[in-house]
Amino acid sequence: MRKNLALLYRPACFEDFVGQEHLLGSDAPLRKLIETDALPHAFFWGPPGTGKTTLARLIAQKSGRPFYELNATTLKIDEIRKIFKTHAGSLQKPLLFIDEVHRLSKNQQEVLLPYMENDEGLVIGASTENPYFSLTPAMRSRALLFAFKPLARDDLRTVLKRVIQKEKIALKEEAEAYLLDSSGGDLRAMLNLLEAGAAVENPVGVETLRALRPEAMREGSASSDSHYNLASALIKSMRGSDVDAALYWLARLIAGGEPPEFIARRMVIFASEDVGNANPGALSLAVDTMTAVSRIGYPEARIILAQCCIYLASCPKSNAAYTAINRALKAVKEGELQAVPKHLRSPDHPGYLYPHDFGGWVAQSYLQKPLRFYESRKIAYEKRLAEWLEKIKGGDNEG
């Protein structure tokens, strides 16, 4: 009979909670908010099996609030109203934990808003997707967002050793490494695989584990290489215009089960950061790739990713846009704060010269004092842009 180790060994107190040191370390702000019962409405987001639901339960336990665990996929508006009505006027306000919070409809969010605004209860949501893109601005305005990270290998090992000792499960050579490395920082996934393996044999061997989980989860590799290292190798190979190396690292990510959306997002960033205006079409192709793989998935997504990878690796490269915006932000952060010149303010000032009335360009100042951030690499299409600026400005491209 299945024990469900993931549920059986769910932390019952903060001392047993592993990982998320950036959120729950002794000096972390979230930890202090929880300890002082001052936590406002909050949304937890991150990969599965990283402790989002567990933390919500621990918060409810510590605060002593009536706890309601709900799921956005089945949540009804009447259920929300009934909970708050039940506790109306009571001293102890309820804690509503809503899993899959990114699936809340706009109507459901609007119903929650007045209860959140009037502090009639504490709302905590959890999602594997960033709520910034799924929740309305009004919801986000009333809550804090906390990002959970995949559990580190040492965190997983801490729990694994505790479980196998208590459950009297033995692991053959390489089995422990496979459990840790193939789980992608997902504690639930690791314990589920361990339990399945132990049901087949004890001691548990790596061959059995590989048969039960042929591919690694999320990390992109069934070895100690993380998806961050593999993704870095892919990016650097494309940056170096080595098509075959880029394809190899892409294949490693795909073979390891890395989500195609993650790979595509990296390619979109690369298209702007490393190709830039040397080939503006690269960004369009990368964005199209991201859209396509999110709708198609594996195995066909590998072809789309490969096409984009080859194109980006073959493109002329320029990081001029990347370095320019970094310089501009650095100047602003260091105190370069200029007032907007009168002729540029809204509504249009009589002193503003409308460039289209002058053939597309007219000499006028756009800053109180000149600044220079952008330096064209004059590579491929970027060279054409630089030549055009020089041409219309008579050789002076500072503007």
DAVENGI-V382867 format. One record per pair of residues at least 4 apart in sequence whose ideal C-beta (glycine too) atoms are under 7 Angstrom apart, sorted by the first residue. I is the first residue (numbers start at 1). J is the second residue. Records with the same first field share a line. If there is no record, write none. Layout:
# DAVENGI-V382867
I: J ; J
This chain:
# DAVENGI-V382867
2: 195
3: 8 ; 195
4: 8
5: 9 ; 163 ; 191 ; 194 ; 195
6: 10 ; 188 ; 191 ; 192
9: 159 ; 163 ; 191
10: 54
11: 16 ; 17 ; 54 ; 58
12: 16
14: 58
17: 24 ; 51 ; 54 ; 58
18: 151 ; 155 ; 158 ; 159
19: 50 ; 51 ; 151 ; 152 ; 155
20: 24 ; 51 ; 148 ; 149
21: 25
22: 28
23: 28 ; 30 ; 146
24: 28 ; 30 ; 31
25: 31
26: 31
29: 33
30: 34 ; 146
31: 35
32: 36
33: 38 ; 39
34: 39 ; 59 ; 62
37: 63
39: 59 ; 122
40: 143 ; 144
41: 116 ; 122 ; 123 ; 142 ; 143
42: 124 ; 143 ; 144 ; 146
43: 101 ; 125 ; 127 ; 131 ; 143 ; 145
44: 52 ; 55 ; 124 ; 126 ; 146 ; 148
45: 127 ; 128 ; 129 ; 130 ; 131 ; 145 ; 147 ; 148
46: 50 ; 52 ; 147 ; 148 ; 149
47: 128 ; 150 ; 185 ; 186 ; 218
48: 128 ; 186 ; 188
49: 186 ; 187 ; 188 ; 189
50: 148 ; 149 ; 150 ; 151 ; 185
51: 55 ; 148
52: 56 ; 126 ; 148
53: 57 ; 99 ; 126
54: 58
55: 59
56: 60 ; 97 ; 124 ; 126
57: 61
58: 62
59: 63 ; 95 ; 124
60: 65 ; 67 ; 95
63: 95
64: 92
65: 92 ; 93 ; 94 ; 95 ; 122
66: 87 ; 92 ; 94
67: 95 ; 97
68: 83 ; 94 ; 96 ; 97
69: 97
70: 75 ; 96 ; 97 ; 98
71: 75 ; 99 ; 100
72: 98 ; 99 ; 100 ; 101 ; 103 ; 104
73: 100 ; 103
75: 79 ; 80 ; 98 ; 108
77: 81 ; 107 ; 108 ; 111
78: 82
79: 83
80: 84 ; 111 ; 112
81: 85
82: 86
83: 87 ; 94 ; 96
84: 88 ; 115 ; 120 ; 121
87: 93 ; 94 ; 121
93: 120 ; 121 ; 122
94: 121
95: 121 ; 122 ; 124
96: 121 ; 123
97: 124
98: 104 ; 123 ; 125
99: 126
100: 127
101: 125 ; 126 ; 127 ; 131
102: 127 ; 129 ; 131 ; 134
104: 108 ; 109
106: 110 ; 136
107: 111
108: 112
109: 113 ; 135 ; 136 ; 139
112: 116 ; 123
113: 117 ; 138 ; 139
114: 118
115: 120 ; 121
116: 123 ; 142
117: 142
125: 131
127: 131
129: 133 ; 134
131: 135 ; 140 ; 145
132: 140 ; 145
135: 139 ; 140
137: 141
138: 142
139: 143
150: 184 ; 185 ; 186
151: 155 ; 156 ; 185 ; 187
153: 157 ; 180
154: 158
156: 160 ; 180 ; 183 ; 187 ; 190
157: 161 ; 180
158: 162
159: 163 ; 187
160: 164 ; 176 ; 179 ; 180 ; 190
161: 165
162: 166
163: 167 ; 191 ; 194
164: 169 ; 171
169: 194 ; 198 ; 202 ; 204
170: 202 ; 203
171: 175 ; 176 ; 203 ; 204
172: 203 ; 204 ; 205 ; 206
174: 178 ; 206
175: 179 ; 204 ; 205 ; 206 ; 209
176: 180
177: 181
178: 182 ; 206 ; 209 ; 210 ; 222
179: 183 ; 190 ; 193 ; 194 ; 209
181: 216 ; 219 ; 222 ; 223 ; 224
182: 213 ; 216 ; 217 ; 222
183: 189 ; 190 ; 193 ; 217
184: 189 ; 216 ; 217 ; 218 ; 219
186: 190 ; 217
187: 191
188: 192
189: 193 ; 217
190: 194
191: 195
192: 196
193: 197 ; 209 ; 212 ; 213
194: 198
195: 199
196: 200 ; 212
197: 204 ; 208 ; 209 ; 212
198: 202 ; 204
200: 208
201: 205 ; 208
204: 208 ; 209
206: 210
207: 211
208: 212
209: 213
210: 214
215: 256 ; 257
216: 220 ; 221 ; 222 ; 256 ; 257
217: 257
218: 227 ; 257 ; 258 ; 259
219: 226 ; 227 ; 256
220: 227 ; 230 ; 252 ; 253 ; 256 ; 258
221: 225 ; 230 ; 252 ; 256
222: 256
225: 229 ; 230
227: 231 ; 253 ; 258
228: 232
229: 233
230: 234 ; 249 ; 252 ; 253
231: 235 ; 253 ; 266
232: 236
233: 237 ; 249
234: 238 ; 246 ; 249 ; 250 ; 253
235: 239 ; 266 ; 270
236: 240
237: 242 ; 245 ; 246 ; 249 ; 313
238: 246 ; 270 ; 309 ; 312 ; 313
239: 274 ; 317
241: 313 ; 314
242: 246 ; 313
243: 247 ; 310 ; 313 ; 314
244: 248
245: 249
246: 250 ; 309 ; 313
247: 251 ; 306 ; 309
248: 252
249: 253
250: 254 ; 305 ; 306 ; 309
251: 255
252: 256
253: 258 ; 263
254: 258 ; 302
258: 262 ; 263
260: 264 ; 293 ; 297 ; 298 ; 301 ; 305
261: 265 ; 290 ; 293 ; 294
262: 266
263: 267 ; 305
264: 268 ; 289 ; 290 ; 293 ; 305
265: 269 ; 290
266: 270
267: 271 ; 286 ; 289 ; 308 ; 312
268: 286 ; 287 ; 290
269: 273
270: 274 ; 312
271: 275 ; 282 ; 283 ; 286 ; 312
272: 276 ; 283 ; 321
273: 319 ; 322
274: 317 ; 319
275: 279 ; 282 ; 312 ; 315 ; 317 ; 318
276: 318 ; 319 ; 320 ; 321 ; 322 ; 382
277: 318 ; 320 ; 321 ; 381 ; 382 ; 385
278: 315 ; 316 ; 317 ; 318 ; 377 ; 379 ; 380 ; 381 ; 382
279: 315 ; 316 ; 380 ; 381
280: 381
281: 285
282: 286 ; 311 ; 312 ; 315
283: 287
284: 288
285: 289 ; 308 ; 311
286: 290 ; 308 ; 312
287: 291
288: 292
289: 293 ; 304 ; 305 ; 308
290: 294
291: 295
292: 296 ; 304
293: 297 ; 301 ; 304 ; 305
296: 300 ; 301 ; 304
297: 301
298: 302
301: 305
302: 306
303: 307
304: 308
305: 309
306: 310
307: 311
308: 312
309: 313
310: 314
311: 315
316: 379 ; 380
318: 377 ; 379 ; 382
319: 323
320: 324 ; 374 ; 375 ; 376 ; 377 ; 382
321: 325
322: 326
323: 327
324: 328 ; 373 ; 374
325: 329
326: 330
327: 331 ; 373
328: 332 ; 373
329: 333
330: 334
331: 336 ; 371
332: 336 ; 337
338: 367 ; 368 ; 369
339: 368
340: 344 ; 345
341: 365 ; 368
342: 349 ; 351
343: 349 ; 351 ; 352
344: 352 ; 366
345: 349
348: 352
353: 358 ; 362 ; 364
355: 360 ; 361 ; 362
356: 360
358: 362
360: 392
361: 392 ; 393
366: 399
367: 371
370: 398
372: 398
376: 382 ; 385 ; 386
377: 382
378: 382 ; 383 ; 386
379: 383
381: 385
382: 386
383: 387
384: 388
385: 389
386: 390
387: 391
388: 392
389: 393 ; 397
390: 395 ; 397
393: 397 ; 399
